[in-house]
């Protein structure tokens, strides 16, 4: 089982990223990741690349629709080259409110837009690699101008692109067009078995491919702690994060599968109020049954076996979710537990793969 740790630098400071990344590599983990919440993953992973030589560098996730394909293609190429081919470009769509009101970017037909976005990235990278004229014309994106002075050099092939999704259509796009899939933290084992994996399989078949060999990354939420106070903080953080996700209408199918539609509607209405304490109040509506269905709950040494029992046959790797585990040392303990629980007998669970085997390979 591959295990990826978050770049959980103390207080979210960029100055702490190098130390966290280096420690993850020294401890034998497969990669480090950064999501786009209060920081820019490409910036953090660039710092991590300079402090490491082996671990994969994963964006989980980068908001695709907040950037043009050309902007991201350039950033990804630079980081891919600088890291020696270790970038794993994980993308997500975000939801309409954030794209329009936070990023001030256009929204519409997210699954179709994402499929075209991936095609645009491929077209740009191909034009740079082959020297052929750039001539990409789509419904959402158009790229038809490129000159040699704007073409970045890179010794490595483009990074593998993973895609996150909750709804069936976006999940099908991931299966058809991407190299891997991120299971959204607001997911359950049942939803994964009954909705996500069938949708991925349909996407793979549409591309003439099978699900075997396709990377499926799980980022299940974790409630844990080394003492009662730490456990209580983790519990509150995860309940509030689940309430935030559950208030989003586009994630309602997950709740519907479990018969929790009313909870989703109540949380959605509360999220739209001006109550400054609404996020705490919303978290209190997540009862123990809902919590246990979405999250792994237990002492640090119980999380690894729980994860393998729940997702071991469904996911190919685990990306530790930082929400309930903000401390790097606790993250290391949890990650080690998952790795040990998911390691077949006779294997040591460590990774000694050279950089080129983590992401893309050098060009011939």
N, C-alpha and C positions, 0 to 999 in steps of 0.2 A: 504494500500500500504506500503510494507516494504521499508525503505530507509536506504541506506548504505553510509557513508561518507568516503572520501579518507583520508589516513593518511598524510595530507598535512602539514607536519611540516615545520616551517619557514626555508627557504633556503635549504630544503631537508635534514636537519641535523637529525641524529638518536637521538641526545639528546633531540629533541623536540617532539618525537613520543608519549611518555607517557602522556604528557599534552594534546595533541590533542585527543588521544584515550579516556582519562578520561573525557574530556569535552563532547565528542560525547555520551558517556554512560550517563553522568549526564543530558544531554538534551533529553534523551529518544529514541535515534536512535537505529535501529535494529542491526547495525554492522559497522565495519570499514574495509577498504580494502587497499591493496597495490599492485601495479603492478610492473613488472620487467622492469624498464627502467634504471635508474641510481642507483638502490639499489637492495638488495636482500629481497623479500617479507617475506621470512621465518624469517629473522633476525628482520625486523621491527615488524612483528606480534608477535614475542616472547616478545619484549619489551612491545607491547600493551597488551598482555595477562597478564603481571605482573602488569599492571596499571588499569585493569578492572576486573569485575567479571561476567558480563551478556552479553555484546554485542558479536555478531558473529565476527569471525576473518577470513576474506576472502582474498585469493590470487586471484587477477583479473588483469592480469593473471600471473602465473608462467610458464616459458618456459620449457615444459616437455622434449623436445629433447636436452636440454642443460645438462641434468642429466641422469644418469642411473636410472631405476626403483628402484633398491636397495637403492641408495643414497636418493631418494625422499621418499621412504617408511619409512626409518629410521628417516628422518627429520620430516615427517608428524606425525609419531607416538609419537615422543618426544613432539611436540607442542600440539598435541591432548591431551596428558596426562597432560601437564603443564597447559593448559587452562581450564581443566575440561570439555573437549568434545565440544569445541566451534569452532573448525577449519572447514572451508569450503574450500576445496582444489580445486581451479579453475585453470585449465590447458589450455594452448594453444600451438600450434605447432611452431609459428613464421614462417618466410619465409626462403627459401633456402639460400639466401645470408648471413643472420644473423647466421643461424645454422652452415654453413660451414666456413664462414670467420670471424665471431665474436667469436663464441663458439668453433670452430674447432671440430665439431662433425659431424657424418654421416647424410646424407639426402637421402630421396627417399620414394616414395609411402606414403605421409604423413597421409592419412586417414587410410590406413591399418596399418601403423606403430603405429598410436595413438590407434587404437582398441587393438592392441597387447600390447601396453604400459599399458593400463588400466587392461588388463587381467593379466599382470605380477604383477602389484601392488596388485591385488586381491589375486593372488597366494602366494605372499610373506606374506601378512598380514594373510592369512588363515593358512599358515605353522606356523607362530609365535603363532597364537591363539590356534591351535589344537595340535601342536607338531608333526604333520605328516611330513614326509620327503619333502623337497622342491624339486620339480621336474617340473620346467617350461621350456619347449623347444619350442621356436617359431622361426619364420623366421628372426626376428630382434634382439630378446633378449633371452638369456638363463640364467636361474638361477637354479643351481642344487647343490649348496653347502651351508649348514647352520649347525652350531653347537650351542649348548645351550649358550655358552659364547658370541655369537653374536646376541642372541635373546633379544631384548629390552622388558621390561615389560610395560604394559599400563593398566590402570583401565577402559578405554573407548574403545568402538568399533571403527573401522576405520572411518575416516571422510567422509562425502559425497563428491563426486567428480563431479564438474561441468566442462563443456568443452566449449571453445570458437570456433567459426567457421564463415566462410563467404561462402565458396563453399558448394554446395549441399551435396557432399559425406561426408565431415567432419561433417556437420550438422546432417546427418543421423546417423553417428556414435554416436554423442552426444545423440540423441533421443533414440538410442538402448542401449547404454552402460553407460550413465552418469545419475546423479540425477538432473542435471540442465544444463542450456545453457546460455552462455553470448552472447548477441547480440553485434556484433562488432560495435564500434563507427562509422565506415565507413559503415553505413547501413541507409536505409530510411524506412518510413512507408510502402511504396509500395513494396519494396524488401522484407520486413518482411512478408507482407501478401501473396505475390505471390510466393516467393521462400523459405524463411526460415521456416515458419510455416508448409507448406506442407512437406518439407524435414524432419522436426522434427517428424511430424505425421507418415511418412513412417518408420522412425527409431523406433518409439514407437510400431508401429504395428508389426514390425519384431521381437520385443521382447515380443509380446503378451500383450502389455500395451497400455494405452490411454494417451493422452496429459494432461488430467486433473490431477492435483496433481504434475505436473512436473514444476520445477522452471524455469522461463524465466527472466533473468536479463538484463535490458536495461541500457546502459551507454552513452546515447545520448550526443553529444557535446553541450555546452552552451556558448552563447555570451551574456554577461551582464556586468553590472557595476553600482556602486553607483554614479558615476559622469562621465563626458564625457571622461576624461583621462583614467579612469579604463575601461570604455566600449571600447575605442579604442585599448587598450592593449589586451583585451579579443578577440576582433574582429580579430586583426592581428594574435594572437596565434592560433586561431581556423582555420583561412584560411590557415595558413602554415601547420597545422597538417592535414587538409583535402587534401592539395596538396601532402603532403608526402604519405598519404594512396593511393591517386588516381594515383600516379606514379608507384605503385606496380602492375605488370601484373596480379598477382593472384587475385586481387580485382576488376579487370576490369568488371566482370559480373554485378556488381552493377551499374557502369556507363553505361554499354550497355543497361540495362533495361530502362534507362532514355534518351537514345540517345546521350550520352556524350562520345562516344568512342574516338573521335578526341582529346578531352581534356585530356583523360588518356594517349594517345600516346605522345602528346606534353609535358606533365609533365614528362613522363618516359624518354624521350630523354634529357630534360633539367636536370633531376636528375643525369644523367650519365656524365655531363660535369664537368670540373674542376673549374667552376666559383665559387668563394668563397661566392658570394651573391645569389647563385641559389635558396636557400630555400625561401628567401624573394621574389625573382622574381616569383617563383612558386606560392607562396601564393597570389600574385597579380592577378593571372589567375583565381582564384576562385571568380566568380561573385556573385552578391547578390542572384540570383535565385538558384545557386548551394548551397550557404551557407544556405539559408532558407530551402532547401530540406533536408539537412543533420543535421542541428543544430537547437536548440531552441534559438531564438533571441528575446530579450526584456529586460525590466527592471527586477530587482530581483523579484518583486512581480508578474510579468507576467509569469515567467518560470514554476511554479507549475501547473497552469491551462493549459498552453500549453502542458506540458508533458502528463497530464491526458487526454486531448483531443486527442492527437496523439497516445499515447501508452497505455492508461489506460486499455483498454480491451484486450491488447495483451501481456503485461508483468506483472509478478507477483511482481516484485520489481525493484527499481531504485537505481543504483550505480552511485553517482554523479561523473561525469568526471572532473578531475582536470585541464585539459588543459586550459580552459578559466576561471577557477575559482580557482586560486592558493592560495587565502587567506582563512584561516580556518574560519574566522568569516563570510565571504561572503558565503562560502560553507554551513555553518550552516543555514544561512538565506534561501538559495535556497532549502536545504534539508527540512527545516521546511515547506516551501511553497508547495513542492511536497507532503509531508505527509498530510498537511491539505487539499489540493485539492483532494487527493485520499482517504480520510477517509470517509466512509459512515456515514450518519447522525446518531447521537446517540452514536458514538464511539469517544474516545478522541484522537486516533491516536498514543498513546504512547505504548511502549513495556515494559512489566514487566515480560517477560518470564524468567524462570530460565535458567542457562547456558546449562543444558542438553537438553533443547528444541530447542536451537539454532542450534546445530550441532548434534553429535551422542550422544546416551544415554549410561549411565554407564552399564557395564556388570552386568548381574544378579548375 
